[in-house]
Amino acid sequence: MKLEKCAYCGEITDMPFECNYCKDPFCSEHRLPEEHRCVKLTSIRASKFGQKKIIRDEGPNKPSLFKRIFRKFKD
């Protein structure tokens, strides 16, 4: 049996959970990255999801969708 301290709260646990991101041992209460405020989770999410940027067509002065649709019927 392997006794380890939770890297978040310091509680000694006989069945530690290893975080997939930071590889530290945690108790059952703090096993999820969100529960122990994993420092690597933020950087991993930013690298996976933060790369895509939204490209706008006509800038901030673009007419609303409603106006664009009904402009076609006026002509």
N, CA, C and O atoms as a DFTB+ gen file, in Angstrom:
300 C
 N C O
     1  1       0.848      -1.176       0.000
     2  2       0.000       0.000       0.000
     3  2       0.895       1.241       0.000
     4  3       1.844       1.342       0.778
     5  1       0.572       2.177      -0.887
     6  2       1.382       3.378      -1.063
     7  2       0.669       4.577      -0.429
     8  3      -0.390       4.995      -0.899
     9  1       1.249       5.124       0.632
    10  2       0.671       6.301       1.281
    11  2       1.323       7.552       0.700
    12  3       2.547       7.653       0.619
    13  1       0.493       8.485       0.304
    14  2       1.000       9.757      -0.216
    15  2       0.133      10.894       0.278
    16  3      -1.026      10.699       0.644
    17  1       0.715      12.095       0.283
    18  2      -0.021      13.294       0.661
    19  2      -0.645      13.904      -0.583
    20  3      -0.053      13.920      -1.662
    21  1      -1.846      14.401      -0.398
    22  2      -2.510      15.143      -1.472
    23  2      -1.714      16.428      -1.698
    24  3      -1.428      17.158      -0.749
    25  1      -1.360      16.702      -2.939
    26  2      -0.577      17.893      -3.260
    27  2      -1.372      19.182      -3.046
    28  3      -0.790      20.267      -3.024
    29  1      -2.684      19.076      -2.888
    30  2      -3.513      20.267      -2.703
    31  2      -3.801      20.545      -1.229
    32  3      -3.547      21.645      -0.739
    33  1      -4.334      19.540      -0.523
    34  2      -4.748      19.772       0.867
    35  2      -3.811      19.140       1.893
    36  3      -3.891      19.461       3.079
    37  1      -2.928      18.249       1.456
    38  2      -1.983      17.633       2.379
    39  2      -2.516      16.402       3.096
    40  3      -1.805      15.817       3.913
    41  1      -3.732      16.000       2.815
    42  2      -4.323      14.821       3.453
    43  2      -3.589      13.563       2.985
    44  3      -3.312      13.401       1.796
    45  1      -3.279      12.679       3.928
    46  2      -2.615      11.427       3.585
    47  2      -3.664      10.456       3.060
    48  3      -4.700      10.235       3.687
    49  1      -3.374       9.883       1.899
    50  2      -4.320       8.960       1.269
    51  2      -3.599       7.672       0.884
    52  3      -2.443       7.698       0.461
    53  1      -4.293       6.551       1.035
    54  2      -3.691       5.266       0.685
    55  2      -3.913       4.914      -0.791
    56  3      -3.296       3.986      -1.313
    57  1      -4.789       5.656      -1.450
    58  2      -5.036       5.424      -2.867
    59  2      -4.997       6.768      -3.601
    60  3      -6.047       7.312      -3.945
    61  1      -3.794       7.309      -3.843
    62  2      -3.698       8.627      -4.485
    63  2      -4.068       8.567      -5.968
    64  3      -3.834       7.568      -6.647
    65  1      -4.639       9.639      -6.435
    66  2      -4.968       9.787      -7.856
    67  2      -3.907      10.680      -8.474
    68  3      -3.554      11.710      -7.899
    69  1      -3.398      10.305      -9.629
    70  2      -2.394      11.118     -10.310
    71  2      -3.083      11.954     -11.381
    72  3      -3.828      11.431     -12.209
    73  1      -2.827      13.244     -11.354
    74  2      -3.410      14.151     -12.345
    75  2      -2.784      13.872     -13.708
    76  3      -1.569      13.704     -13.813
    77  1      -3.601      13.823     -14.740
    78  2      -3.107      13.583     -16.097
    79  2      -2.288      14.748     -16.635
    80  3      -1.495      14.570     -17.560
    81  1      -2.469      15.935     -16.070
    82  2      -1.780      17.121     -16.570
    83  2      -0.494      17.412     -15.802
    84  3       0.575      17.512     -16.405
    85  1      -0.584      17.549     -14.472
    86  2       0.598      17.930     -13.681
    87  2       1.320      16.744     -13.054
    88  3       2.430      16.896     -12.545
    89  1       0.702      15.562     -13.084
    90  2       1.283      14.309     -12.570
    91  2       1.485      14.293     -11.053
    92  3       2.212      13.438     -10.549
    93  1       0.869      15.202     -10.323
    94  2       0.957      15.222      -8.859
    95  2      -0.086      14.281      -8.267
    96  3      -1.101      14.011      -8.909
    97  1       0.144      13.772      -7.041
    98  2      -0.838      12.904      -6.371
    99  2      -1.902      13.727      -5.642
   100  3      -1.602      14.775      -5.070
   101  1      -3.140      13.247      -5.668
   102  2      -4.246      13.949      -5.019
   103  2      -5.187      12.962      -4.344
   104  3      -5.262      11.793      -4.721
   105  1      -5.903      13.458      -3.337
   106  2      -6.920      12.651      -2.663
   107  2      -8.149      12.578      -3.569
   108  3      -8.193      13.239      -4.606
   109  1      -9.128      11.794      -3.190
   110  2     -10.314      11.620      -4.032
   111  2     -11.099      12.914      -4.209
   112  3     -11.751      13.108      -5.234
   113  1     -11.041      13.793      -3.225
   114  2     -11.780      15.060      -3.306
   115  2     -11.141      16.025      -4.311
   116  3     -11.846      16.808      -4.949
   117  1      -9.823      15.975      -4.454
   118  2      -9.114      16.920      -5.319
   119  2      -8.500      16.251      -6.552
   120  3      -7.555      16.788      -7.130
   121  1      -9.013      15.102      -6.962
   122  2      -8.431      14.356      -8.073
   123  2      -8.647      15.017      -9.430
   124  3      -7.820      14.851     -10.327
   125  1      -9.730      15.757      -9.600
   126  2     -10.009      16.419     -10.877
   127  2      -9.190      17.706     -11.009
   128  3      -9.002      18.418     -10.023
   129  1      -8.700      18.012     -12.216
   130  2      -7.884      19.220     -12.417
   131  2      -8.575      20.508     -11.955
   132  3      -7.921      21.415     -11.439
   133  1      -9.886      20.584     -12.140
   134  2     -10.618      21.782     -11.707
   135  2     -10.668      21.893     -10.192
   136  3     -10.719      23.000      -9.657
   137  1     -10.655      20.771      -9.496
   138  2     -10.747      20.770      -8.030
   139  2      -9.441      21.162      -7.350
   140  3      -9.468      21.710      -6.248
   141  1      -8.301      20.896      -7.980
   142  2      -7.032      21.277      -7.358
   143  2      -6.369      22.451      -8.075
   144  3      -5.187      22.733      -7.875
   145  1      -7.149      23.126      -8.910
   146  2      -6.680      24.315      -9.631
   147  2      -5.363      24.027     -10.345
   148  3      -4.360      24.711     -10.139
   149  1      -5.392      23.024     -11.166
   150  2      -4.204      22.549     -11.879
   151  2      -3.586      23.678     -12.705
   152  3      -4.263      24.312     -13.515
   153  1      -2.307      23.917     -12.490
   154  2      -1.617      24.988     -13.214
   155  2      -1.400      24.636     -14.679
   156  3      -1.317      25.531     -15.520
   157  1      -1.309      23.371     -14.994
   158  2      -1.086      22.954     -16.380
   159  2      -2.378      22.950     -17.193
   160  3      -2.336      23.059     -18.418
   161  1      -3.511      22.827     -16.531
   162  2      -4.792      22.755     -17.237
   163  2      -5.045      24.018     -18.054
   164  3      -5.477      23.931     -19.203
   165  1      -4.787      25.165     -17.490
   166  2      -5.017      26.428     -18.181
   167  2      -4.140      26.535     -19.419
   168  3      -4.616      26.933     -20.482
   169  1      -2.877      26.186     -19.294
   170  2      -1.983      26.292     -20.443
   171  2      -2.324      25.277     -21.523
   172  3      -2.195      25.577     -22.710
   173  1      -2.758      24.082     -21.138
   174  2      -3.130      23.064     -22.118
   175  2      -4.406      23.470     -22.847
   176  3      -4.497      23.311     -24.064
   177  1      -5.382      23.987     -22.125
   178  2      -6.620      24.438     -22.775
   179  2      -6.349      25.603     -23.716
   180  3      -6.931      25.676     -24.798
   181  1      -5.467      26.516     -23.307
   182  2      -5.145      27.661     -24.160
   183  2      -4.459      27.208     -25.442
   184  3      -4.725      27.749     -26.516
   185  1      -3.583      26.221     -25.335
   186  2      -2.888      25.750     -26.535
   187  2      -3.824      24.981     -27.457
   188  3      -3.650      25.031     -28.675
   189  1      -4.810      24.272     -26.916
   190  2      -5.731      23.504     -27.751
   191  2      -6.845      24.369     -28.344
   192  3      -7.189      24.218     -29.516
   193  1      -7.404      25.270     -27.543
   194  2      -8.593      26.008     -27.969
   195  2      -8.336      27.487     -28.238
   196  3      -9.160      28.137     -28.882
   197  1      -7.240      28.027     -27.775
   198  2      -6.993      29.459     -27.902
   199  2      -6.373      29.883     -29.212
   200  3      -6.245      31.081     -29.464
   201  1      -5.985      28.946     -30.053
   202  2      -5.310      29.290     -31.295
   203  2      -6.257      29.829     -32.356
   204  3      -5.847      30.605     -33.219
   205  1      -7.507      29.428     -32.299
   206  2      -8.459      29.837     -33.322
   207  2      -8.972      31.242     -33.016
   208  3      -9.454      31.516     -31.918
   209  1      -8.860      32.112     -33.993
   210  2      -9.351      33.471     -33.823
   211  2     -10.523      33.689     -34.772
   212  3     -10.561      33.124     -35.864
   213  1     -11.460      34.497     -34.355
   214  2     -12.631      34.788     -35.169
   215  2     -12.264      35.890     -36.164
   216  3     -11.731      36.931     -35.779
   217  1     -12.546      35.657     -37.416
   218  2     -12.279      36.656     -38.448
   219  2     -13.620      37.216     -38.891
   220  3     -14.498      36.475     -39.330
   221  1     -13.769      38.499     -38.775
   222  2     -15.015      39.168     -39.158
   223  2     -14.880      39.685     -40.588
   224  3     -13.808      40.131     -40.997
   225  1     -15.968      39.621     -41.336
   226  2     -15.933      39.996     -42.747
   227  2     -15.809      41.500     -42.963
   228  3     -14.841      41.966     -43.564
   229  1     -16.767      42.243     -42.484
   230  2     -16.855      43.655     -42.852
   231  2     -16.612      44.608     -41.690
   232  3     -16.921      45.793     -41.813
   233  1     -16.091      44.159     -40.608
   234  2     -15.765      45.036     -39.499
   235  2     -16.962      45.420     -38.664
   236  3     -18.036      44.832     -38.799
   237  1     -16.783      46.421     -37.784
   238  2     -17.849      46.799     -36.848
   239  2     -19.025      47.512     -37.493
   240  3     -20.094      47.586     -36.888
   241  1     -18.863      48.047     -38.718
   242  2     -19.948      48.780     -39.377
   243  2     -20.795      47.881     -40.276
   244  3     -21.566      48.373     -41.099
   245  1     -20.656      46.610     -40.124
   246  2     -21.407      45.633     -40.919
   247  2     -22.890      45.727     -40.551
   248  3     -23.225      45.720     -39.367
   249  1     -23.786      45.814     -41.542
   250  2     -25.221      45.873     -41.233
   251  2     -25.696      44.582     -40.562
   252  3     -25.129      43.512     -40.785
   253  1     -26.710      44.691     -39.761
   254  2     -27.223      43.530     -39.050
   255  2     -27.789      42.511     -40.036
   256  3     -28.089      42.845     -41.182
   257  1     -27.927      41.305     -39.596
   258  2     -28.452      40.230     -40.430
   259  2     -29.852      40.575     -40.934
   260  3     -30.177      40.327     -42.095
   261  1     -30.670      41.141     -40.067
   262  2     -32.031      41.526     -40.423
   263  2     -32.022      42.523     -41.587
   264  3     -32.783      42.372     -42.543
   265  1     -31.171      43.527     -41.506
   266  2     -31.104      44.540     -42.562
   267  2     -30.558      43.960     -43.855
   268  3     -31.015      44.319     -44.940
   269  1     -29.585      43.066     -43.747
   270  2     -29.024      42.454     -44.951
   271  2     -30.056      41.593     -45.681
   272  3     -30.103      41.582     -46.911
   273  1     -30.877      40.877     -44.924
   274  2     -31.889      40.025     -45.545
   275  2     -32.964      40.858     -46.227
   276  3     -33.333      40.581     -47.369
   277  1     -33.471      41.880     -45.537
   278  2     -34.588      42.656     -46.079
   279  2     -34.141      43.705     -47.096
   280  3     -34.978      44.268     -47.802
   281  1     -32.849      43.976     -47.182
   282  2     -32.347      44.875     -48.220
   283  2     -32.560      44.251     -49.602
   284  3     -32.778      44.962     -50.582
   285  1     -32.496      42.926     -49.672
   286  2     -32.676      42.223     -50.945
   287  2     -34.109      42.394     -51.473
   288  3     -34.325      42.406     -52.685
   289  1     -35.072      42.523     -50.578
   290  2     -36.453      42.658     -51.006
   291  2     -36.809      44.072     -51.438
   292  3     -37.795      44.262     -52.149
   293  1     -36.038      45.061     -51.031
   294  2     -36.314      46.448     -51.386
   295  2     -35.973      46.721     -52.854
   296  3     -36.664      47.488     -53.524
   297  1     -34.926      46.100     -53.336
   298  2     -34.454      46.371     -54.710
   299  2     -35.352      45.819     -55.770
   300  3     -35.073      45.975     -56.959
